[in-house]
């Protein structure tokens, strides 16, 4: 029986980096998955481990590269890590690095940022994906998972097909909320990855928040257009947005009306809206 494909590596390698610039510290907490492809087939087919790098070694290299590069942002760090594997082991043909970041937000007191105290920021997990092949081009993708935002009005859903299965009424005034997974592919290197990432998120949030939405589809496309215009170093942006529904409560049994004031939050089942917007 042929071995059609194989790869292996180490997952959930957790590392916290502290970069010290005098009294001011920067922190970066990552969970990394590093997967290798190359000359490893005999480990599967002939019980021959002679070319297989131990997964514990793969983990150790993450920590070594972290120690040597405390000040790099996640994108640069993952590219350096991928290069280290390829430079060290000729039997590795390609490496795929995925890093999810746990965000820590700097605390401020009396309007002054504290140099070394932080609070956990739970809205979304930034991630980076690097695919690097020996002698070939590498690709770099950044994004965020579980980034939640909402607006309480200026969203509608009208003029859709109706048939005997349709029960949802049209509305020109509804809440709109989602927990977005978004990713963007880099075609050039920005002067600062974290600043460019922040600009992308700020841009899509501004479009979502300040313009009327005919649908989630309508908003997503315009958000993608704006992100591409704001950051020329990305070639495309993909967004997946499950609806977080807020169902108006029927309070008539209590002699009360409900003019979009009280809702039942629910996320199951949910609409799933996805799109990719790229440059022509």
C-alpha positions as CSV (number, residue, x, y, z in Angstrom):
1,X,0.0,0.0,0.0
2,X,1.5,3.4,-1.0
3,X,2.1,6.1,1.6
4,X,0.3,8.9,-0.2
5,X,1.2,11.8,2.0
6,X,2.7,12.5,5.4
7,X,3.7,15.3,7.7
8,X,4.4,15.7,11.4
9,X,5.5,18.2,13.9
10,X,4.7,19.7,17.3
11,X,1.4,21.4,18.3
12,X,0.4,23.8,21.1
13,X,3.9,24.9,21.9
14,X,3.2,27.7,24.3
15,X,5.8,30.5,24.7
16,X,5.7,33.9,26.4
17,X,8.3,36.4,25.2
18,X,9.2,39.5,27.2
19,X,11.2,42.2,25.4
20,X,12.8,44.7,27.8
21,X,13.6,48.2,26.7
22,X,14.8,49.8,29.9
23,X,11.8,49.9,32.3
24,X,9.3,49.4,29.6
25,X,8.4,45.8,28.7
26,X,6.6,44.3,25.7
27,X,5.0,40.9,26.1
28,X,4.0,38.4,23.4
29,X,2.3,35.1,24.3
30,X,2.0,32.5,21.4
31,X,0.7,29.0,20.9
32,X,2.5,27.5,18.0
33,X,2.0,24.5,15.7
34,X,5.0,23.6,13.5
35,X,4.5,20.9,10.9
36,X,7.1,19.5,8.6
37,X,7.1,17.7,5.2
38,X,10.1,16.1,3.6
39,X,12.2,12.9,3.7
40,X,10.3,11.1,6.4
41,X,8.4,8.3,4.6
42,X,10.7,5.5,5.9
43,X,9.7,6.3,9.5
44,X,6.2,5.2,8.4
45,X,6.9,2.4,6.0
46,X,10.2,0.9,7.3
47,X,10.3,1.8,11.0
48,X,13.4,3.9,10.1
49,X,13.7,7.1,12.2
50,X,17.1,8.1,10.9
51,X,15.8,11.3,9.1
52,X,13.0,12.2,11.5
53,X,13.7,15.2,13.8
54,X,12.2,14.5,17.3
55,X,9.1,16.5,18.0
56,X,10.7,17.5,21.3
57,X,13.5,19.1,19.3
58,X,11.0,20.9,17.1
59,X,9.6,22.3,20.4
60,X,13.1,23.2,21.7
61,X,13.8,25.3,18.6
62,X,10.7,27.3,19.2
63,X,12.0,28.3,22.6
64,X,15.5,29.0,21.3
65,X,14.3,31.2,18.5
66,X,12.0,32.9,21.0
67,X,15.0,33.7,23.3
68,X,17.0,35.0,20.4
69,X,14.1,37.2,19.1
70,X,12.2,38.6,22.0
71,X,11.3,41.8,20.2
72,X,9.9,40.5,16.9
73,X,6.2,40.7,16.2
74,X,4.4,37.4,15.5
75,X,4.7,37.7,11.7
76,X,8.4,38.2,11.7
77,X,9.0,35.7,14.5
78,X,7.2,32.9,12.6
79,X,9.1,33.6,9.4
80,X,12.4,33.4,11.3
81,X,11.3,30.2,13.0
82,X,10.4,28.6,9.6
83,X,13.7,29.6,8.2
84,X,15.6,28.1,11.2
85,X,14.0,24.6,10.5
86,X,14.8,24.7,6.8
87,X,18.4,26.0,7.4
88,X,19.1,23.4,10.1
89,X,17.6,20.2,8.6
90,X,18.2,19.5,4.8
91,X,15.7,16.6,4.9
92,X,12.8,19.1,5.6
93,X,11.3,20.2,2.3
94,X,8.6,22.5,3.6
95,X,7.4,23.8,7.0
96,X,4.0,25.2,8.0
97,X,3.9,27.4,11.1
98,X,0.6,28.5,12.7
99,X,0.7,30.8,15.8
100,X,-2.2,32.0,17.8
101,X,-1.6,35.0,20.0
102,X,-3.0,35.6,23.5
103,X,-3.4,39.4,23.7
104,X,-2.3,41.3,26.8
105,X,-3.3,45.0,27.0
106,X,-1.1,47.4,28.8
107,X,-2.7,48.9,32.0
108,X,-2.8,52.7,32.5
109,X,-3.1,54.6,35.8
110,X,-4.0,58.3,36.0
111,X,-3.7,58.4,32.2
112,X,-0.1,57.1,32.2
113,X,0.7,53.7,30.6
114,X,2.3,51.3,33.1
115,X,5.6,50.0,31.9
116,X,5.2,46.3,32.9
117,X,1.5,45.6,34.0
118,X,-1.1,44.1,31.6
119,X,-4.6,42.8,31.6
120,X,-5.9,39.9,29.4
121,X,-7.7,41.1,26.3
122,X,-10.3,38.4,25.4
123,X,-11.8,39.9,22.2
124,X,-10.3,37.7,19.4
125,X,-7.2,35.7,19.0
126,X,-4.7,37.0,16.4
127,X,-3.0,34.3,14.4
128,X,-0.2,34.0,11.9
129,X,0.4,31.3,9.3
130,X,3.7,30.8,7.4
131,X,4.2,28.2,4.6
132,X,7.8,28.0,3.5
133,X,9.3,25.6,1.0
134,X,13.0,24.9,0.3
135,X,14.0,26.8,-2.8
136,X,10.4,28.1,-3.3
137,X,8.3,31.1,-2.3
138,X,6.9,31.5,1.1
139,X,3.4,32.7,2.0
140,X,2.4,34.8,5.0
141,X,-1.1,35.2,6.3
142,X,-2.3,37.1,9.3
143,X,-5.8,37.2,10.9
144,X,-8.0,37.0,13.9
145,X,-10.3,34.4,15.3
146,X,-13.4,35.1,17.4
147,X,-13.3,38.9,17.0
148,X,-16.8,40.0,18.3
149,X,-18.5,43.2,17.5
150,X,-22.1,44.5,17.1
151,X,-24.3,47.4,16.5
152,X,-27.8,47.9,17.9
153,X,-29.4,49.5,14.8
154,X,-28.7,50.5,11.2
155,X,-28.9,47.0,9.9
156,X,-31.7,45.4,7.9
157,X,-32.8,42.3,5.9
158,X,-35.4,43.0,3.2
159,X,-36.4,42.1,-0.4
160,X,-35.5,38.4,-0.1
161,X,-37.4,35.6,-1.7
162,X,-40.6,34.5,0.1
163,X,-42.3,31.1,-0.3
164,X,-44.3,28.7,1.9
165,X,-41.3,27.9,3.9
166,X,-40.5,31.5,4.8
167,X,-41.4,32.7,8.3
168,X,-38.9,35.5,8.9
169,X,-40.4,38.9,8.6
170,X,-38.6,41.7,6.8
171,X,-36.9,44.4,8.9
172,X,-35.1,47.7,8.3
173,X,-34.0,48.0,11.9
174,X,-32.3,45.1,13.7
175,X,-29.3,44.3,15.8
176,X,-26.3,43.0,14.0
177,X,-23.6,41.1,15.8
178,X,-21.0,38.5,14.9
179,X,-17.9,36.7,16.1
180,X,-15.7,37.0,13.0
181,X,-12.8,34.9,11.7
182,X,-10.8,37.0,9.3
183,X,-7.5,36.5,7.5
184,X,-5.4,38.5,5.0
185,X,-2.6,37.5,2.7
186,X,0.5,39.7,2.6
187,X,1.9,40.5,-0.9
188,X,4.4,43.0,0.6
189,X,6.0,43.8,3.9
190,X,4.5,46.8,5.8
191,X,6.7,49.1,7.8
192,X,5.1,47.6,10.9
193,X,3.0,44.4,11.0
194,X,1.1,45.1,14.3
195,X,0.2,48.6,13.1
196,X,-1.0,47.4,9.7
197,X,-3.0,44.6,11.4
198,X,-4.6,47.2,13.7
199,X,-5.4,49.5,10.8
200,X,-7.2,46.6,9.0
201,X,-9.4,45.9,12.1
202,X,-10.0,49.6,12.7
203,X,-11.0,50.0,9.0
204,X,-13.5,47.1,8.9
205,X,-15.0,48.2,12.2
206,X,-15.5,51.8,11.0
207,X,-17.3,50.6,7.8
208,X,-19.5,48.2,9.8
209,X,-20.3,50.8,12.5
210,X,-20.9,53.9,10.5
211,X,-22.8,52.7,7.4
212,X,-26.2,51.2,7.0
213,X,-26.1,47.4,6.4
214,X,-28.5,46.0,3.8
215,X,-27.2,42.6,4.9
216,X,-24.2,41.0,6.5
217,X,-23.1,40.2,2.9
218,X,-23.3,43.9,2.0
219,X,-21.3,44.9,5.0
220,X,-18.6,42.2,4.5
221,X,-17.9,43.2,0.9
222,X,-17.6,46.9,1.7
223,X,-15.4,46.1,4.7
224,X,-13.1,44.0,2.5
225,X,-12.9,46.8,-0.1
226,X,-12.0,49.3,2.6
227,X,-9.3,47.1,4.2
228,X,-7.6,46.6,0.8
229,X,-7.7,50.3,0.2
230,X,-6.3,51.1,3.6
231,X,-3.4,48.6,3.6
232,X,-1.8,48.2,0.1
233,X,0.5,45.4,1.3
234,X,-2.3,42.8,1.5
235,X,-3.6,41.1,-1.7
236,X,-6.8,39.7,-0.3
237,X,-8.9,39.5,2.8
238,X,-11.3,36.6,3.8
239,X,-14.0,37.0,6.4
240,X,-16.3,34.5,8.0
241,X,-19.1,35.9,10.1
242,X,-21.6,33.7,12.0
243,X,-24.6,35.7,13.1
244,X,-25.1,36.2,16.8
245,X,-28.9,36.5,16.8
246,X,-31.0,38.6,19.2
247,X,-34.6,37.6,19.1
248,X,-37.2,40.1,20.3
249,X,-39.0,38.8,23.4
250,X,-42.8,38.7,23.4
251,X,-43.9,40.5,26.5
252,X,-47.6,40.8,25.6
253,X,-48.5,38.4,28.4
254,X,-47.3,41.0,30.9
255,X,-49.2,43.9,29.1
256,X,-46.0,45.3,27.8
257,X,-44.9,46.1,24.3
258,X,-41.4,45.5,23.0
259,X,-40.1,48.1,20.5
260,X,-36.7,46.5,20.0
261,X,-35.9,46.9,23.7
262,X,-35.6,43.4,25.1
263,X,-34.0,40.4,23.3
264,X,-33.1,36.7,23.8
265,X,-29.4,36.3,22.8
266,X,-28.7,33.1,20.9
267,X,-25.9,31.8,18.6
268,X,-27.5,28.5,17.6
269,X,-28.5,28.0,14.9
270,X,-26.8,30.9,13.2
271,X,-26.4,32.3,9.7
272,X,-22.9,31.8,8.3
273,X,-21.7,34.5,5.9
274,X,-18.3,34.2,4.2
275,X,-16.5,36.1,1.5
276,X,-13.0,36.8,0.1
277,X,-12.3,40.2,-1.5
278,X,-9.1,40.6,-3.6
279,X,-7.5,43.0,-6.0
280,X,-8.5,42.9,-9.6
